[in-house]
Amino acid sequence: MALSRPAHSGLALSRLLDRIYDAAGVLAGVAMIAIVLIILAQVGARLAAYPLRGGAQFAGYAMAAATFLALPHAFRRHAHIRITILLQALPDRARLVLDVMGLTVATVIGFWFAWWSYDLAYISWEIGEISQGDVAVAMWIPQIVMVVGGALFALSLLHTLIETLVTGRPFVPEGETGLDAAADR
């Protein structure tokens, strides 16, 4: 008896990837909360005349984490700024072609960035690079978040490019035309 593949395996994979992007978005939110808590701890420590060492350093690491981990979630939720005025003036076929071209270029750049982020973190680990802030931190630790966020963003770009090619529809929020999407930006 031959095993058959589920009819909607591509849809299931797409949903799984979207859940991963959403989880990265949640982690970005946690990083933002960490920034607030670090700042509050610094203020409290100053009021108590006991300066908190490394607060700004760790808030910076959390800001980088929040930024890079939010990229795939924001992209898939259409939260990135996108200029669609040119696309609105084009016929559907030309709009699709430009969308595919833009997603292709963005995907290449995304994977290029992810690769070089990985290379940076690997070299930092290999040479034992330590931060020069108040608290010594192995630099590959905060850099790995940039690698993960960058790789997930590149994956979300490829995911969207493949969806666009398979469906033959430009990457526009559901229920919105290009004009509506531009008005929301």
C-alpha positions as CSV (number, residue, x, y, z in Angstrom):
1,M,0.0,0.0,0.0
2,A,1.5,3.3,-1.1
3,L,1.5,6.2,1.3
4,S,0.0,9.4,-0.1
5,R,1.0,12.9,0.9
6,P,-1.6,15.0,2.5
7,A,-3.3,17.4,0.0
8,H,-2.5,20.5,2.1
9,S,1.0,19.7,3.2
10,G,2.2,23.0,1.8
11,L,-0.5,24.9,3.7
12,A,0.5,23.0,6.9
13,L,4.2,24.0,6.4
14,S,3.1,27.6,5.8
15,R,1.1,27.6,9.0
16,L,4.1,26.1,11.0
17,L,6.4,28.7,9.6
18,D,4.0,31.5,10.5
19,R,3.8,30.1,14.0
20,I,7.6,30.2,14.2
21,Y,7.6,33.8,13.0
22,D,4.9,34.6,15.6
23,A,7.1,33.0,18.3
24,A,10.0,35.2,17.3
25,G,7.7,38.2,17.5
26,V,6.7,37.1,21.1
27,L,10.4,36.8,22.0
28,A,10.9,40.3,20.5
29,G,8.2,41.5,22.8
30,V,9.9,39.8,25.8
31,A,13.1,41.6,24.8
32,M,11.3,44.9,24.9
33,I,9.9,44.2,28.3
34,A,13.4,43.3,29.4
35,I,14.6,46.7,28.2
36,V,11.9,48.4,30.4
37,L,12.8,46.3,33.4
38,I,16.5,47.0,33.0
39,I,15.9,50.7,32.7
40,L,13.6,50.6,35.8
41,A,16.3,48.7,37.7
42,Q,18.9,51.3,36.7
43,V,16.7,54.1,37.9
44,G,15.9,52.3,41.2
45,A,19.6,51.6,41.7
46,R,20.6,55.2,41.1
47,L,17.9,56.4,43.6
48,A,19.4,54.0,46.1
49,A,22.9,55.3,45.3
50,Y,24.0,52.0,44.0
51,P,24.7,52.2,40.3
52,L,23.8,49.1,38.3
53,R,26.7,48.0,36.2
54,G,26.1,46.9,32.6
55,G,22.5,48.0,32.4
56,A,22.9,50.0,29.2
57,Q,25.0,47.2,27.7
58,F,22.3,44.6,28.4
59,A,19.5,47.0,27.3
60,G,21.4,47.3,24.0
61,Y,21.6,43.6,23.6
62,A,17.9,43.3,24.3
63,M,17.2,46.1,21.7
64,A,19.1,44.2,19.1
65,A,17.2,41.0,20.0
66,A,13.9,42.9,19.8
67,T,14.8,44.3,16.4
68,F,16.0,41.2,14.7
69,L,13.5,38.8,16.2
70,A,10.6,41.1,15.2
71,L,11.6,41.2,11.5
72,P,10.0,37.9,10.2
73,H,6.8,38.5,12.3
74,A,6.4,42.1,11.1
75,F,7.1,41.2,7.5
76,R,4.5,38.4,7.4
77,R,1.9,40.7,9.1
78,H,2.5,43.4,6.5
79,A,3.9,45.8,9.2
80,H,6.9,46.9,7.2
81,I,6.7,50.0,5.2
82,R,6.0,49.3,1.6
83,I,5.6,51.8,-1.2
84,T,2.8,50.5,-3.4
85,I,1.8,53.6,-5.4
86,L,3.7,52.4,-8.5
87,L,2.2,48.9,-8.1
88,Q,-1.3,50.3,-8.0
89,A,-0.9,52.0,-11.4
90,L,0.2,48.7,-13.1
91,P,-1.9,45.9,-14.5
92,D,-2.2,42.8,-12.4
93,R,0.4,40.8,-14.4
94,A,3.0,43.6,-14.2
95,R,2.3,44.1,-10.5
96,L,2.9,40.4,-9.9
97,V,6.2,40.5,-11.9
98,L,7.5,43.5,-9.9
99,D,6.4,41.9,-6.7
100,V,8.3,38.7,-7.5
101,M,11.4,40.7,-8.6
102,G,11.3,42.7,-5.3
103,L,10.8,39.5,-3.2
104,T,13.6,37.8,-5.1
105,V,16.1,40.6,-4.5
106,A,15.0,40.9,-0.8
107,T,15.4,37.2,-0.3
108,V,18.9,37.2,-1.7
109,I,19.9,40.1,0.5
110,G,18.2,38.5,3.5
111,F,20.2,35.2,3.1
112,W,23.3,37.2,2.4
113,F,22.8,39.1,5.7
114,A,22.0,35.9,7.6
115,W,25.2,34.3,6.3
116,W,27.5,37.2,7.2
117,S,25.8,37.5,10.6
118,Y,26.5,33.8,11.2
119,D,30.1,34.4,10.1
120,L,30.5,37.3,12.5
121,A,29.1,35.3,15.4
122,Y,31.3,32.3,14.5
123,I,34.5,34.4,14.3
124,S,33.6,36.0,17.7
125,W,33.2,32.5,19.2
126,E,36.3,31.2,17.5
127,I,38.6,34.0,18.7
128,G,36.9,34.3,22.1
129,E,35.8,37.9,21.6
130,I,34.6,39.6,24.8
131,S,32.6,42.8,25.1
132,Q,34.3,45.9,26.3
133,G,31.3,47.0,28.4
134,D,31.1,47.0,32.2
135,V,30.3,43.3,32.2
136,A,32.4,40.9,30.2
137,V,30.1,39.0,27.8
138,A,31.2,36.6,25.1
139,M,30.1,38.5,22.0
140,W,28.8,35.5,20.1
141,I,26.0,35.2,22.7
142,P,24.2,38.5,21.8
143,Q,25.2,38.1,18.1
144,I,23.5,34.7,17.8
145,V,20.1,36.4,18.2
146,M,21.0,38.5,15.2
147,V,21.8,35.3,13.3
148,V,18.5,33.7,14.3
149,G,16.4,36.8,13.6
150,G,18.2,37.4,10.3
151,A,17.8,33.7,9.2
152,L,14.1,33.7,10.1
153,F,13.6,37.0,8.2
154,A,15.4,35.5,5.1
155,L,13.2,32.4,5.5
156,S,10.1,34.5,5.7
157,L,11.1,36.3,2.5
158,L,11.6,33.0,0.7
159,H,8.4,31.7,2.1
160,T,6.5,34.7,0.8
161,L,8.3,34.5,-2.6
162,I,7.3,30.9,-3.0
163,E,3.7,31.6,-1.9
164,T,3.5,34.5,-4.4
165,L,4.8,32.3,-7.2
166,V,2.5,29.4,-6.4
167,T,-0.6,31.5,-5.9
168,G,0.1,34.0,-8.7
169,R,-1.0,36.8,-6.4
170,P,1.1,39.7,-5.2
171,F,2.0,40.0,-1.5
172,V,-0.9,42.2,-0.4
173,P,-2.7,41.9,2.9
174,E,-5.9,39.8,2.7
175,G,-9.0,41.7,1.8
176,E,-7.0,44.8,0.7
177,T,-6.2,46.1,-2.7
178,G,-2.9,47.9,-3.2
179,L,-4.6,51.2,-2.6
180,D,-6.0,50.1,0.7
181,A,-2.6,48.7,1.8
182,A,-0.9,52.0,0.9
183,A,-3.6,54.0,2.9
184,D,-2.8,52.0,6.0
185,R,0.9,52.8,5.8
